[in-house]
Amino acid sequence: NEVIRSIDRRIIDELEADFAGIALVDEQEQRVVHTWGSLRDGDEVGGDHSQAIGEGVVGAAAAKRTLVRVNDTAQDSQYRELVPGMRSEVAVPLILGERVIGVLDAESRRPGAFGERELALLQAVANPIAQAIELARLLQENRRRHERLELLNELARLATTTLDLDSLLPRVTRRLRTRLGYPFVAVGLVNDEGLLELRAMAADREVQLAVGHTNPPGEGITGQALA
């Protein structure tokens, strides 16, 4: 998101656009997903705004693997509104090798805002932007993998300190809550009666359940997970 946000701001400045965003391609779902976008006034457009590949200007750029320009959104049937009041749009596919990994989207409140200079600029920066996004994605995945390994090592070290579950599980839940940043973490084990028994929990506030609480398989979310 930080990489995409910085690219959006630079595109807005260079093109004098009113909106810029990058939609990433979800190959499994065959959709392009706007995860972040920026407006000239500094506001940001967040959330999952997705459309099928081939749908709208952004989807068409992904499907055709080429730049798509709309000079007047009011007169174009393929235009799909993301930000109200936009009158022209240009979308450029971000291609790495044989893959389209995303689409760079710029929009303006003025009809015909994007001329040959703007198109040439977008085409020139499309490949470096694709490389920057892919590098950021790889670094993010490596960081997540490293964090998972660190957490596994911590839990393994805890497990070697004691064989007593009543001592171990509270320490595990506290460590998980701290490392994952969740307000609540709990561990339940199946007891001799086949019920899911709450054995330990860590919370940043008072909770209604107490250690020892039981529920049968299929009851509640944890019971459903067990079932």
Salt bridges, closest charged atoms under 4 A:
GLU2 OE2 - ARG5 NH1 2.61
GLU14 OE2 - ARG10 NE 3.04
ASP18 OD1 - ARG40 NE 3.98
GLU27 OE2 - ARG99 NH1 3.95
GLU44 OE2 - ARG5 NE 2.66
GLU55 OE2 - ARG80 NE 3.68
ASP72 OD1 - ARG87 NH2 2.80
ASP105 OD2 - HIS34 NE2 3.65
GLU116 OE2 - ARG69 NH2 3.59
GLU118 OE2 - ARG117 NH1 3.19
GLU134 OE2 - ARG99 NH2 3.38
GLU134 OE1 - ARG137 NH2 3.16
GLU141 OE2 - ARG145 NH2 3.76
GLU141 OE2 - ARG148 NH2 3.30
GLU150 OE2 - HIS146 NE2 3.24
GLU150 OE1 - ARG179 NH2 3.17
GLU154 OE1 - ARG175 NH1 2.87
GLU154 OE2 - ARG179 NH1 2.02
ASP166 OD1 - ARG199 NH2 3.04
ASP204 OD1 - ARG205 NE 2.68
